[in-house]
Amino acid sequence: MRVSVNSMIVNLVLSIGKVAAGFVARSGAMISDGIHSASDVFSTFVVIIGYRMSAKESDDNHQYGHERIECVAALLLAMILCATGIAIGYGGVKKIIHADQLSLAMPGVLALIAAIISIGVKEGMYWYTRAAAKKVNSGALMADAWHHRSDAVSSVGSMVGIIGARLGYPICDPLASVIICVFIVKAAYDIFKDAVNKMMDTACDVETIGKMKEVILSQAGVVGIDQIQTRLFGARIYVDVEIAADGSMTLGEAHEIAEQVHGAIEKNFEEVKHCMVHVNPSEKPVLE
């Protein structure tokens, strides 16, 4: 929440500064870049709402919790990002097509200074937000981090376009807007794909499952693993595992082993919300 609030403040100041610099310095690329930063303010607001709602406790109607709301927030961010990119690209293409009639102006040095400042600030915000997203395993916050990165990339495009225009090629300014559009739409696609995967019960990566198997097999009484299934549930993970144990043990002893496995998985993997353990009698002889 602290990171999101800080992001909103920085984006608000940055967007106002870039749009103002774009108008004063007559740079369409910088105005587009400023509008992109303004969209970050709204996207961060979506992240805050999504994270608050996903953190709600389970209730009678949502017995598995509300974590997937964060995926919905990430999907909204992707759509906002995509729409912003297309709008910027459309404006750039129009200027390129009608370049002769518009008599494109040479952008001032103020636009170039604004682009350089924006690159540094937005790249810093990317790493700042990314670190927080990894810490709390938040897909929506990670999407917002990539929104910062796409803004930094768009500012690089603005800078190149402004430099080209100042060197006597005014077409470079609207051309930069089109290039910015491509980067923004690509970031939107990646965010959308990640959110959809988390809503479709996609399994964990092979490395994570391998580590889970190691933890399970290290528990006393576990002879083998008959089956392990994982599914992403927003920022959390559900695990279903069938372990093999000595078939001659009592129900109480089998239950104790299951509890050990359950506790070990949830202790060693913080993102696991619940681990369900089923005990099967081992088909292999168990050595004393």
PAROPA-392556 format. One record per residue (C-alpha): residue number from 1; residue in three letters; chain; x, y, z. Coordinates in steps of 0.2 Angstrom, whole numbers, plus 5000, padded with zeros to 4 digits. Layout:
[NUM, 'ALA', 'A', [X, Y, Z]]
...
! end
This chain:
[1, 'MET', 'A', [5000, 5000, 5000]]
[2, 'ARG', 'A', [5014, 5012, 5004]]
[3, 'VAL', 'A', [5023, 5008, 4988]]
[4, 'SER', 'A', [5006, 5011, 4978]]
[5, 'VAL', 'A', [5003, 5028, 4987]]
[6, 'ASN', 'A', [5021, 5034, 4983]]
[7, 'SER', 'A', [5019, 5028, 4965]]
[8, 'MET', 'A', [5003, 5039, 4963]]
[9, 'ILE', 'A', [5012, 5054, 4970]]
[10, 'VAL', 'A', [5027, 5052, 4959]]
[11, 'ASN', 'A', [5016, 5049, 4943]]
[12, 'LEU', 'A', [5005, 5063, 4946]]
[13, 'VAL', 'A', [5020, 5076, 4948]]
[14, 'LEU', 'A', [5028, 5068, 4933]]
[15, 'SER', 'A', [5013, 5067, 4921]]
[16, 'ILE', 'A', [5009, 5086, 4925]]
[17, 'GLY', 'A', [5028, 5091, 4922]]
[18, 'LYS', 'A', [5029, 5081, 4905]]
[19, 'VAL', 'A', [5013, 5087, 4898]]
[20, 'ALA', 'A', [5017, 5105, 4902]]
[21, 'ALA', 'A', [5035, 5102, 4895]]
[22, 'GLY', 'A', [5027, 5095, 4879]]
[23, 'PHE', 'A', [5016, 5110, 4876]]
[24, 'VAL', 'A', [5029, 5123, 4880]]
[25, 'ALA', 'A', [5042, 5114, 4869]]
[26, 'ARG', 'A', [5030, 5109, 4856]]
[27, 'SER', 'A', [5033, 5090, 4857]]
[28, 'GLY', 'A', [5019, 5078, 4853]]
[29, 'ALA', 'A', [5030, 5063, 4859]]
[30, 'MET', 'A', [5032, 5071, 4876]]
[31, 'ILE', 'A', [5014, 5075, 4878]]
[32, 'SER', 'A', [5010, 5057, 4873]]
[33, 'ASP', 'A', [5023, 5052, 4886]]
[34, 'GLY', 'A', [5014, 5063, 4899]]
[35, 'ILE', 'A', [4997, 5055, 4895]]
[36, 'HIS', 'A', [5005, 5038, 4898]]
[37, 'SER', 'A', [5011, 5043, 4915]]
[38, 'ALA', 'A', [4994, 5050, 4919]]
[39, 'SER', 'A', [4987, 5033, 4915]]
[40, 'ASP', 'A', [4999, 5026, 4928]]
[41, 'VAL', 'A', [4990, 5036, 4942]]
[42, 'PHE', 'A', [4973, 5027, 4938]]
[43, 'SER', 'A', [4982, 5010, 4936]]
[44, 'THR', 'A', [4990, 5012, 4953]]
[45, 'PHE', 'A', [4973, 5016, 4960]]
[46, 'VAL', 'A', [4966, 5000, 4953]]
[47, 'VAL', 'A', [4981, 4991, 4961]]
[48, 'ILE', 'A', [4976, 4998, 4978]]
[49, 'ILE', 'A', [4958, 4993, 4977]]
[50, 'GLY', 'A', [4962, 4976, 4970]]
[51, 'TYR', 'A', [4975, 4972, 4984]]
[52, 'ARG', 'A', [4963, 4978, 4998]]
[53, 'MET', 'A', [4949, 4967, 4991]]
[54, 'SER', 'A', [4960, 4952, 4988]]
[55, 'ALA', 'A', [4966, 4953, 5006]]
[56, 'LYS', 'A', [4949, 4950, 5013]]
[57, 'GLU', 'A', [4946, 4935, 5024]]
[58, 'SER', 'A', [4936, 4920, 5017]]
[59, 'ASP', 'A', [4917, 4921, 5020]]
[60, 'ASP', 'A', [4902, 4910, 5017]]
[61, 'ASN', 'A', [4901, 4915, 4998]]
[62, 'HIS', 'A', [4919, 4914, 4995]]
[63, 'GLN', 'A', [4926, 4900, 5005]]
[64, 'TYR', 'A', [4943, 4899, 4996]]
[65, 'GLY', 'A', [4946, 4918, 4999]]
[66, 'HIS', 'A', [4946, 4933, 4987]]
[67, 'GLU', 'A', [4964, 4932, 4980]]
[68, 'ARG', 'A', [4958, 4931, 4962]]
[69, 'ILE', 'A', [4952, 4949, 4963]]
[70, 'GLU', 'A', [4970, 4954, 4961]]
[71, 'CYS', 'A', [4970, 4945, 4944]]
[72, 'VAL', 'A', [4955, 4955, 4939]]
[73, 'ALA', 'A', [4964, 4971, 4944]]
[74, 'ALA', 'A', [4979, 4965, 4933]]
[75, 'LEU', 'A', [4967, 4962, 4919]]
[76, 'LEU', 'A', [4960, 4980, 4920]]
[77, 'LEU', 'A', [4978, 4987, 4921]]
[78, 'ALA', 'A', [4982, 4977, 4905]]
[79, 'MET', 'A', [4967, 4984, 4896]]
[80, 'ILE', 'A', [4971, 5002, 4902]]
[81, 'LEU', 'A', [4989, 5000, 4896]]
[82, 'CYS', 'A', [4984, 4993, 4879]]
[83, 'ALA', 'A', [4971, 5007, 4876]]
[84, 'THR', 'A', [4984, 5020, 4881]]
[85, 'GLY', 'A', [4996, 5013, 4869]]
[86, 'ILE', 'A', [4984, 5012, 4854]]
[87, 'ALA', 'A', [4979, 5030, 4857]]
[88, 'ILE', 'A', [4997, 5036, 4857]]
[89, 'GLY', 'A', [5001, 5026, 4842]]
[90, 'TYR', 'A', [4985, 5032, 4833]]
[91, 'GLY', 'A', [4990, 5050, 4836]]
[92, 'GLY', 'A', [5008, 5047, 4830]]
[93, 'VAL', 'A', [5002, 5039, 4814]]
[94, 'LYS', 'A', [4990, 5053, 4810]]
[95, 'LYS', 'A', [5004, 5066, 4812]]
[96, 'ILE', 'A', [5015, 5055, 4800]]
[97, 'ILE', 'A', [5002, 5053, 4787]]
[98, 'HIS', 'A', [4997, 5072, 4787]]
[99, 'ALA', 'A', [5015, 5078, 4790]]
[100, 'ASP', 'A', [5015, 5090, 4775]]
[101, 'GLN', 'A', [4999, 5099, 4780]]
[102, 'LEU', 'A', [5003, 5100, 4799]]
[103, 'SER', 'A', [5021, 5107, 4796]]
[104, 'LEU', 'A', [5028, 5098, 4811]]
[105, 'ALA', 'A', [5037, 5110, 4823]]
[106, 'MET', 'A', [5054, 5107, 4830]]
[107, 'PRO', 'A', [5053, 5102, 4849]]
[108, 'GLY', 'A', [5062, 5113, 4862]]
[109, 'VAL', 'A', [5076, 5108, 4873]]
[110, 'LEU', 'A', [5064, 5108, 4888]]
[111, 'ALA', 'A', [5056, 5092, 4881]]
[112, 'LEU', 'A', [5073, 5084, 4880]]
[113, 'ILE', 'A', [5077, 5088, 4898]]
[114, 'ALA', 'A', [5060, 5081, 4903]]
[115, 'ALA', 'A', [5062, 5065, 4894]]
[116, 'ILE', 'A', [5079, 5062, 4903]]
[117, 'ILE', 'A', [5072, 5066, 4920]]
[118, 'SER', 'A', [5057, 5054, 4916]]
[119, 'ILE', 'A', [5069, 5040, 4911]]
[120, 'GLY', 'A', [5078, 5040, 4928]]
[121, 'VAL', 'A', [5063, 5042, 4939]]
[122, 'LYS', 'A', [5052, 5029, 4930]]
[123, 'GLU', 'A', [5066, 5016, 4930]]
[124, 'GLY', 'A', [5069, 5019, 4948]]
[125, 'MET', 'A', [5050, 5017, 4952]]
[126, 'TYR', 'A', [5051, 5001, 4942]]
[127, 'TRP', 'A', [5064, 4993, 4953]]
[128, 'TYR', 'A', [5056, 5000, 4969]]
[129, 'THR', 'A', [5039, 4993, 4964]]
[130, 'ARG', 'A', [5046, 4977, 4958]]
[131, 'ALA', 'A', [5055, 4973, 4974]]
[132, 'ALA', 'A', [5039, 4976, 4984]]
[133, 'ALA', 'A', [5029, 4965, 4972]]
[134, 'LYS', 'A', [5041, 4951, 4974]]
[135, 'LYS', 'A', [5041, 4953, 4993]]
[136, 'VAL', 'A', [5022, 4951, 4994]]
[137, 'ASN', 'A', [5020, 4940, 4978]]
[138, 'SER', 'A', [5008, 4952, 4970]]
[139, 'GLY', 'A', [5003, 4950, 4952]]
[140, 'ALA', 'A', [4994, 4967, 4951]]
[141, 'LEU', 'A', [5009, 4976, 4959]]
[142, 'MET', 'A', [5021, 4968, 4947]]
[143, 'ALA', 'A', [5010, 4973, 4933]]
[144, 'ASP', 'A', [5011, 4991, 4940]]
[145, 'ALA', 'A', [5030, 4989, 4940]]
[146, 'TRP', 'A', [5030, 4985, 4922]]
[147, 'HIS', 'A', [5019, 5000, 4919]]
[148, 'HIS', 'A', [5033, 5010, 4926]]
[149, 'ARG', 'A', [5046, 5001, 4915]]
[150, 'SER', 'A', [5035, 5004, 4899]]
[151, 'ASP', 'A', [5034, 5022, 4904]]
[152, 'ALA', 'A', [5053, 5023, 4905]]
[153, 'VAL', 'A', [5055, 5015, 4888]]
[154, 'SER', 'A', [5042, 5027, 4881]]
[155, 'SER', 'A', [5052, 5041, 4888]]
[156, 'VAL', 'A', [5068, 5034, 4879]]
[157, 'GLY', 'A', [5057, 5034, 4863]]
[158, 'SER', 'A', [5052, 5052, 4866]]
[159, 'MET', 'A', [5071, 5057, 4869]]
[160, 'VAL', 'A', [5076, 5049, 4853]]
[161, 'GLY', 'A', [5062, 5057, 4843]]
[162, 'ILE', 'A', [5065, 5074, 4851]]
[163, 'ILE', 'A', [5084, 5073, 4847]]
[164, 'GLY', 'A', [5080, 5067, 4829]]
[165, 'ALA', 'A', [5068, 5081, 4827]]
[166, 'ARG', 'A', [5080, 5094, 4833]]
[167, 'LEU', 'A', [5093, 5087, 4821]]
[168, 'GLY', 'A', [5082, 5092, 4807]]
[169, 'TYR', 'A', [5070, 5077, 4805]]
[170, 'PRO', 'A', [5054, 5083, 4813]]
[171, 'ILE', 'A', [5045, 5067, 4808]]
[172, 'CYS', 'A', [5055, 5058, 4821]]
[173, 'ASP', 'A', [5044, 5065, 4835]]
[174, 'PRO', 'A', [5028, 5057, 4829]]
[175, 'LEU', 'A', [5037, 5042, 4824]]
[176, 'ALA', 'A', [5043, 5040, 4842]]
[177, 'SER', 'A', [5025, 5040, 4848]]
[178, 'VAL', 'A', [5022, 5025, 4836]]
[179, 'ILE', 'A', [5037, 5016, 4843]]
[180, 'ILE', 'A', [5031, 5020, 4861]]
[181, 'CYS', 'A', [5014, 5012, 4856]]
[182, 'VAL', 'A', [5022, 4995, 4852]]
[183, 'PHE', 'A', [5032, 4994, 4868]]
[184, 'ILE', 'A', [5016, 4998, 4879]]
[185, 'VAL', 'A', [5005, 4986, 4870]]
[186, 'LYS', 'A', [5018, 4972, 4872]]
[187, 'ALA', 'A', [5019, 4976, 4891]]
[188, 'ALA', 'A', [5000, 4975, 4891]]
[189, 'TYR', 'A', [5000, 4958, 4883]]
[190, 'ASP', 'A', [5012, 4951, 4895]]
[191, 'ILE', 'A', [5002, 4957, 4910]]
[192, 'PHE', 'A', [4986, 4950, 4903]]
[193, 'LYS', 'A', [4994, 4933, 4899]]
[194, 'ASP', 'A', [5000, 4932, 4917]]
[195, 'ALA', 'A', [4984, 4937, 4925]]
[196, 'VAL', 'A', [4974, 4924, 4914]]
[197, 'ASN', 'A', [4986, 4910, 4919]]
[198, 'LYS', 'A', [4983, 4914, 4937]]
[199, 'MET', 'A', [4964, 4913, 4934]]
[200, 'MET', 'A', [4965, 4896, 4925]]
[201, 'ASP', 'A', [4973, 4886, 4939]]
[202, 'THR', 'A', [4989, 4885, 4930]]
[203, 'ALA', 'A', [5002, 4874, 4939]]
[204, 'CYS', 'A', [5018, 4880, 4947]]
[205, 'ASP', 'A', [5034, 4880, 4938]]
[206, 'VAL', 'A', [5044, 4864, 4938]]
[207, 'GLU', 'A', [5058, 4871, 4949]]
[208, 'THR', 'A', [5045, 4875, 4963]]
[209, 'ILE', 'A', [5036, 4858, 4962]]
[210, 'GLY', 'A', [5054, 4849, 4963]]
[211, 'LYS', 'A', [5058, 4859, 4979]]
[212, 'MET', 'A', [5041, 4854, 4986]]
[213, 'LYS', 'A', [5044, 4835, 4982]]
[214, 'GLU', 'A', [5061, 4837, 4991]]
[215, 'VAL', 'A', [5052, 4844, 5007]]
[216, 'ILE', 'A', [5039, 4830, 5006]]
[217, 'LEU', 'A', [5051, 4816, 5004]]
[218, 'SER', 'A', [5061, 4822, 5019]]
[219, 'GLN', 'A', [5047, 4820, 5031]]
[220, 'ALA', 'A', [5048, 4805, 5043]]
[221, 'GLY', 'A', [5036, 4791, 5037]]
[222, 'VAL', 'A', [5034, 4796, 5019]]
[223, 'VAL', 'A', [5039, 4782, 5008]]
[224, 'GLY', 'A', [5035, 4790, 4991]]
[225, 'ILE', 'A', [5024, 4803, 4982]]
[226, 'ASP', 'A', [5010, 4795, 4971]]
[227, 'GLN', 'A', [5004, 4812, 4965]]
[228, 'ILE', 'A', [5006, 4831, 4967]]
[229, 'GLN', 'A', [4996, 4844, 4960]]
[230, 'THR', 'A', [4997, 4863, 4961]]
[231, 'ARG', 'A', [4987, 4878, 4955]]
[232, 'LEU', 'A', [4990, 4896, 4956]]
[233, 'PHE', 'A', [4975, 4905, 4964]]
[234, 'GLY', 'A', [4979, 4924, 4962]]
[235, 'ALA', 'A', [4995, 4927, 4971]]
[236, 'ARG', 'A', [4993, 4911, 4981]]
[237, 'ILE', 'A', [4996, 4892, 4978]]
[238, 'TYR', 'A', [4985, 4877, 4982]]
[239, 'VAL', 'A', [4994, 4860, 4984]]
[240, 'ASP', 'A', [4986, 4843, 4983]]
[241, 'VAL', 'A', [4998, 4829, 4986]]
[242, 'GLU', 'A', [4995, 4810, 4988]]
[243, 'ILE', 'A', [5009, 4802, 4998]]
[244, 'ALA', 'A', [5013, 4783, 5001]]
[245, 'ALA', 'A', [5016, 4777, 5019]]
[246, 'ASP', 'A', [5017, 4760, 5028]]
[247, 'GLY', 'A', [5000, 4752, 5026]]
[248, 'SER', 'A', [5001, 4743, 5042]]
[249, 'MET', 'A', [5001, 4759, 5053]]
[250, 'THR', 'A', [4986, 4765, 5063]]
[251, 'LEU', 'A', [4975, 4779, 5057]]
[252, 'GLY', 'A', [4982, 4791, 5070]]
[253, 'GLU', 'A', [5000, 4787, 5064]]
[254, 'ALA', 'A', [4995, 4790, 5046]]
[255, 'HIS', 'A', [4986, 4807, 5051]]
[256, 'GLU', 'A', [5002, 4812, 5060]]
[257, 'ILE', 'A', [5013, 4810, 5044]]
[258, 'ALA', 'A', [5000, 4819, 5034]]
[259, 'GLU', 'A', [5000, 4834, 5046]]
[260, 'GLN', 'A', [5019, 4834, 5046]]
[261, 'VAL', 'A', [5019, 4836, 5027]]
[262, 'HIS', 'A', [5005, 4849, 5027]]
[263, 'GLY', 'A', [5015, 4859, 5040]]
[264, 'ALA', 'A', [5031, 4858, 5031]]
[265, 'ILE', 'A', [5024, 4863, 5014]]
[266, 'GLU', 'A', [5015, 4879, 5021]]
[267, 'LYS', 'A', [5031, 4883, 5032]]
[268, 'ASN', 'A', [5044, 4882, 5018]]
[269, 'PHE', 'A', [5033, 4890, 5004]]
[270, 'GLU', 'A', [5025, 4906, 5011]]
[271, 'GLU', 'A', [5014, 4908, 4995]]
[272, 'VAL', 'A', [5005, 4892, 4998]]
[273, 'LYS', 'A', [4988, 4895, 5005]]
[274, 'HIS', 'A', [4983, 4877, 5009]]
[275, 'CYS', 'A', [4991, 4860, 5006]]
[276, 'MET', 'A', [4979, 4845, 5006]]
[277, 'VAL', 'A', [4987, 4828, 5010]]
[278, 'HIS', 'A', [4980, 4811, 5006]]
[279, 'VAL', 'A', [4989, 4795, 5013]]
[280, 'ASN', 'A', [4990, 4779, 5002]]
[281, 'PRO', 'A', [4996, 4763, 5008]]
[282, 'SER', 'A', [5013, 4759, 5000]]
[283, 'GLU', 'A', [5014, 4745, 4988]]
[284, 'LYS', 'A', [5032, 4742, 4991]]
[285, 'PRO', 'A', [5038, 4734, 5007]]
[286, 'VAL', 'A', [5044, 4746, 5020]]
[287, 'LEU', 'A', [5061, 4743, 5028]]
[288, 'GLU', 'A', [5062, 4744, 5047]]
! end
